[in-house]
Amino acid sequence: MTQVQLQVPEVHCGHCKSSLEGAVGSMGGVSTVEVSVSDATIDVAYDEGAVELDSIKATIEEQGYAVFG
């Protein structure tokens, strides 16, 4: 299992948190997702054999957020 923390500077409310956790959490190979509104970060634990980091980032961007890290 790989753990990564990404910066998502546009996260600022509960709706942002819910939207991102739902979208990323529904991806195959992702085991846990936690968005911190106060830190503007998203922590993701995932199986590198099942999903690529670029796919996770693309899913975040599809939700309308810039992602760094």
C-alpha positions in Angstrom: 0.0 0.0 0.0 1.3 3.4 -0.9 0.4 6.6 1.0 0.6 10.1 -0.6 -0.4 13.6 0.5 -1.3 16.0 -2.2 -1.9 19.7 -2.0 -5.4 20.9 -3.2 -5.4 24.6 -2.5 -9.0 25.2 -3.7 -10.5 23.0 -1.0 -12.3 25.3 1.4 -15.5 23.7 2.6 -17.4 20.5 3.6 -18.8 20.2 0.0 -15.3 20.2 -1.4 -14.3 17.5 1.1 -17.3 15.3 0.4 -16.9 15.7 -3.4 -13.2 14.7 -3.4 -13.5 11.9 -0.9 -16.4 10.4 -2.8 -14.8 10.6 -6.2 -11.3 9.4 -5.2 -12.7 6.9 -2.7 -14.8 5.2 -5.4 -11.7 4.4 -7.5 -10.6 0.8 -7.7 -7.4 0.3 -5.7 -7.9 3.2 -3.4 -8.3 2.1 0.2 -8.6 5.3 2.2 -9.0 9.0 1.4 -9.0 11.9 3.8 -9.4 15.5 2.9 -8.3 18.2 5.3 -10.1 21.5 4.6 -7.8 23.4 7.1 -4.6 22.2 5.5 -6.0 22.0 1.9 -4.6 18.5 1.5 -5.8 15.1 0.5 -4.2 11.9 1.9 -4.7 8.8 -0.2 -3.7 5.2 0.5 -3.8 3.1 -2.7 -2.5 -0.1 -4.3 0.1 0.9 -7.0 -0.7 -2.4 -8.8 -4.4 -1.4 -9.2 -4.3 2.4 -9.7 -1.7 4.9 -10.8 -1.1 8.2 -9.0 -1.7 10.1 -12.3 -5.2 8.6 -12.4 -5.9 9.8 -8.9 -4.7 13.3 -9.8 -6.8 13.2 -13.0 -9.9 12.3 -10.9 -9.2 15.3 -8.6 -8.8 17.6 -11.6 -12.1 16.2 -13.1 -13.8 17.4 -9.9 -12.6 20.9 -10.7 -9.6 21.2 -8.4 -5.9 21.9 -9.1 -3.6 19.3 -7.5 0.1 19.5 -6.6 2.4 16.9 -5.2 
